[in-house]
Amino acid sequence: MPTQIKMPALSPTMEEGTLAKWLVKVGDTIGAGDLMAEIETDKATMEFEAVDEGTVAQI
């Protein structure tokens, strides 16, 4: 069953961010802890990690 992944708040004060770069592509198999994307905020660029395992079906 597909799981929709939403951009997380990377800090308590984060209200918006920009997805700067995908680090995965459709068809990639990912596991918990794998890096999926880079997210830019007004203060920093942070990496977003997968929390579960699966296959990327859509971006």
C-alpha positions as MATLAB code, in Angstrom:
seq = 'MPTQIKMPALSPTMEEGTLAKWLVKVGDTIGAGDLMAEIETDKATMEFEAVDEGTVAQI';
ca = [
       0.000    0.000    0.000;
       1.481    3.404   -0.965;
       2.548    5.860    1.723;
       2.438    9.578    0.995;
       5.466   11.420    2.370;
       5.070   15.065    3.329;
       7.812   17.594    3.959;
       8.611   17.495    7.676;
       9.133   20.504    9.918;
      12.871   20.318   10.523;
      12.795   22.686   13.490;
      10.127   23.914   15.919;
      10.060   27.335   14.248;
      10.047   26.136   10.624;
       6.968   27.374    8.782;
       8.065   26.830    5.187;
      10.863   25.299    3.192;
      11.898   24.565   -0.362;
      12.686   21.142   -1.715;
      16.101   21.927   -3.197;
      17.061   18.531   -4.618;
      15.727   15.003   -4.803;
      18.380   12.419   -3.933;
      16.227    9.490   -5.121;
      14.372    8.720   -8.326;
      11.292    6.684   -9.222;
      12.076    2.979   -8.895;
      14.766    3.385   -6.224;
      14.546    1.080   -3.219;
      15.021    2.946    0.051;
      15.452    1.941    3.665;
      15.039    3.737    6.965;
      17.770    6.342    7.317;
      18.443    6.673    3.583;
      18.694   10.269    2.383;
      15.766   11.225    0.142;
      16.021   14.986   -0.412;
      17.652   18.268    0.529;
      15.356   20.908    2.028;
      16.257   24.595    2.218;
      14.890   26.875    4.915;
      15.630   30.521    5.565;
      18.472   29.452    7.874;
      20.007   26.250    6.492;
      19.924   23.368    4.044;
      19.084   20.043    5.678;
      18.803   16.460    4.499;
      15.542   14.542    4.756;
      15.818   10.849    5.685;
      13.379    8.029    5.015;
      11.716    6.658    8.139;
      10.613    3.382    6.536;
      11.587    1.095    3.686;
      10.015    0.745    0.277;
      10.252    1.664   -3.398;
       9.822    5.199   -4.718;
       6.701    5.045   -6.917;
       6.146    8.716   -7.716;
       7.798   12.092   -7.189;
];
